Amino acid sequence: MLIFCLVSKAGAQTLNPEFEDFNPIQKNSFDDSFEITPPLSDSDGEFTFTSSNPLVATISGSTVQIIHPGETTITAIQAASGDFFSGSISTTLTVEHIFVTNAFGATIDSGNSYVDINGKKGGALGLSIYGEKKRIRFNDGLSMETASTSAYQIKQDYPESEDGYYWIAHPTINAGEPFRIYADMTTDGGGWTLILCNVGYSGWTDSNAILRNQDSPGLSANYSIIAWADVIKKSASGFQYMLEASARNRWGGIFTANQEYTFVKTDNSQTDITRNISFDSYAYSLANSNSLQPRMPWRSTHNNAFVSTDNGSGNWWGTLVTSHSNWRTAPWMSTEHPRPTVILYWVR
């Protein structure tokens, strides 16, 4: 006797989910973070959410944090489940400007000169013209909760920012956790993130020359976050770096990298550099190895010159970091300024 069995293919997805009630959202620039209500769906698949414009709003899980006025597309993506394929639906989030009272008693469009809840100019919280306490600033870098991406970005968003300590964050650094930096918000328009402070040769190595005491930024102790500079710089090319020795705005200058250069290069080839501003007068050419050279600092090992602008031939003036005990910090300029008390390296 022959027995025939019909076998169904379990788990086959044959339907597209249908969505309802995912309507446009209106908020203002002071509103707190909020939870997205998922659209109605005939599938029970799990939802994830994205924002097309993180400068307006970001999303973590289903929580939306408002960043700036503007418009962004919120997309709800539903995972496949049972008989249903995955699917998606989008709506818009519009964040409106709102008026605040500024430091001069005038009503302005949520600008940078408002008065905070303590009557002080600046800060993350402020008062609306109706006396409501509202979160105004989300990326001013003044706290971990309001971390930005660089000193340069903070200066663009809040031009009144002053020299000092700020918080920034990036997904590839510290698993995205905010970290503290020191920023120069004054020199040549400001927006500089400190990536190296060398106050003495002791303890430097090839590895920690690019990442040392990264939780303790400042101008008076050995410190390096050179390893993170490539994600802090404002652009792939056309970014700038600044070098100083012994004092602020002395014995160095401001330089532009004209190509997609890296701060952790291990050869001396990055020479398409423009010196925009010179701090003091010193020899400066590829033909002169007795000073800084028009070359982006690179990772070297000869003579324990761990970060240097030299050409690698053995004459290692223009060095930022060494462990060689003959030098207070590192060999800088043979005639003009050989042994500086501090060497500072910045990026924007």
C-alpha positions, 0 to 999 in steps of 0.5 A, a space after each residue: 500500500 502506498 501512502 502519500 503525505 503533503 508536507 508544508 514548508 514551515 516558516 515560509 514568508 509570503 506576505 508584506 506587512 500593512 502599516 497604519 497610524 505612523 503620522 508626522 511628528 511636530 516638536 520644538 527645539 526645547 522638547 525633551 527626548 520622547 518615545 516613538 509609538 510604533 505603527 500598527 501592523 498585522 505582523 508581530 515582528 520587532 521594530 527598529 527606528 532610524 533618523 535620516 538627519 542626526 543633526 536634527 534628531 538621533 534615535 537610540 532604541 525607540 528614544 528620540 533625542 532632539 538636537 536642532 531645529 529642522 526636518 528628518 525622516 523617521 523610518 520604522 523597520 519591522 523584522 520578518 516574522 511568521 508568514 510576513 516579510 520584513 517591511 518599513 514605513 517612514 514619516 517626518 519629524 519637524 523640529 520648530 524653532 522657539 523663542 527665548 530671552 537672551 542675556 540682554 532681555 531681548 526675545 530671540 530665536 533659540 540662539 546662543 545668548 539666552 539666559 539659563 535657569 540661574 540667570 547666567 548666560 549659557 548652559 544646557 538648561 534655560 527658560 522660555 519666554 513663558 518661564 518654563 525650564 527647558 533643555 536648550 543645548 544638546 551638543 555644547 560639550 559642557 557635560 557628558 550628556 551634551 557631548 559634541 564631536 570636536 572642539 571645532 564643532 562646538 565652536 561652530 554651534 556655540 561661537 561664544 565658547 571659551 578655552 577650557 575643558 569640554 566633552 566629545 564622543 565618537 562611535 569608534 572611541 571608548 565604545 561611543 562613551 563621551 570623553 573629556 578634551 581640552 580646547 582652544 576656542 581663541 587662536 585663529 578663530 578657535 575650535 582646536 582640540 588638544 591631541 598632545 602635550 609633552 612636558 618631559 621625555 620620561 615615560 614616552 614609548 612608541 605606543 603611548 606616543 599616540 595614546 597616553 593619559 587620555 583621561 587627563 587632558 591639559 597643558 601641564 602634563 604628558 598626554 596624547 590622543 593622537 590615535 583619535 585625531 583622524 575622527 576628530 578632524 573636521 574633514 578628510 582633507 583641508 583639515 588643520 593642525 597647530 604646533 607650539 613650543 614653550 608657550 602658546 602661539 610660539 615656535 610653531 604655526 598653523 598648517 593645512 593638510 591638503 590631502 587625505 592625510 592621517 595622524 598615525 602615518 608610519 612614513 615621511 611621505 605626507 608633505 603636501 602641507 601649507 603653513 598658514 601662520 608662522 609662530 616666530 621666525 625659523 628655518 622651514 623647508 624640506 632642504 633644511 633638516 635643522 628645524 620643523 619641516 613642511 611635513 605632517 608629523 609621522 610615527 618614527 622609531 629612529 633615535 626614539 623620535 616617536 612623533 616627528 616632522 623630520 625626513 628619517 635620515 637621522 637628523 631629527 630636529 622637529 620632533 614632538 615626542 622622544 624618550 631620549 634623556 638628552 632632551 627636556 621634551 624633544 629636539 625642536 629647532 637646532 639654532 632658534 629653539 632646541 629644547 622647549 619646556 613644552 610641546 603642544 599639538 592640536 587639530 581642527 
